[in-house]
Structure formats: C-alpha cells, structure tokens
Amino acid sequence: MALKFTLLADPDKHVIKMYDVDGPLGIAVRRATYLIDQSRVVQGAVLADFRISRHEEFVRKASGAAKRAAS
C-alpha cells in the first residue's frame, strides 16, 4: 500500500518525550498514534499500550477518512 503521508521513526526518543509516551522508568515506549494535520495540529490520538487492536482500528479509520476526503 502506498501512503500519501509520512510515518515517523524516533530511535532517539525525542518525539516520544515531547508527546509524553515514554514508558515506565523511561525503559519502554507506550504505543501511541497521533493524527497530525499539515498545520501540525493534533487531530486525533490513541494510546493502545496492550490493546494493539485499538491502534489498528484508529489507523484504519484515519486512512479511510483521508481517502474519502481526497475523493
């Protein structure tokens, strides 16, 4: 699937700390997905932690909304 948006990898944890999703004691990372528009405003977010299905559902809804908006 070709995506029309950028995905972010954050190996140095700069963004993780900025969005306060650093795990307990700074050891792990909480699973979080943010939908950020071109103006850099957060339009939606989900913390999935142990419920990966919530993360997947959020991404599917966001990508479906983006497809409908582009049509």
N, C-alpha and C positions, 0 to 999 in steps of 0.2 A: 504494500500500500504506500503510495507516495503522499507525504504530508506537506501541506502548504503552510506549515508553521515550524518554528524552531523548537527543538527539545533541548533541555539544559542538562549537562552533566556537571557535578560540583565536587570533584575529588578533594579539594582543599577546604571544603565546608564553609566557604564564605557566605553563600546564599542560604545554606541551611541555618546558620546562626542568625542571619538577617530576618528570616521568617520564623525563627524560634521553633524549629523542628528537630533540634539536637536531642538525641536520646538521653536516657537517664545517665547521669555522671559523665555525659559527653562521649560515651563509648559507642553507642549505636546511633542510628538515624531513624526517625519516625517516617513512615511512608506518607507522603503528602502530595497532593496535586493541586496546583493553582491554575486558574484560567485568567490570564492577564491580557488585556487588550493592547492595541498599538500605542495608547497613551500611557501605558504602564500602570493601569488601574486594575486592581484585582476584581474580577467579575464573578468569581466563584472559587470555592476551595473545598477540599475534602481531606480529612485525616483518616487513613484507612488502618493504620497500625496492624492489628491482627486480622482484620476483615478485608482481605485483598479484593473481594467481590465488590465492595463499596468503591474502591479505587477504579476498578474496571468499569463499573456502571457509570461513574462520573465521566470518565474519558469517552465512553461510547455516546453518552448524551451530549457532551460538549462537541464532539466531532460531528454528530448528527445535526446539531443546531447550526454549526458552521457550514455544513453542506447545504442546509435549507436556506441560509442567509445568502449564500453565494449564487443560488439559482434564481 
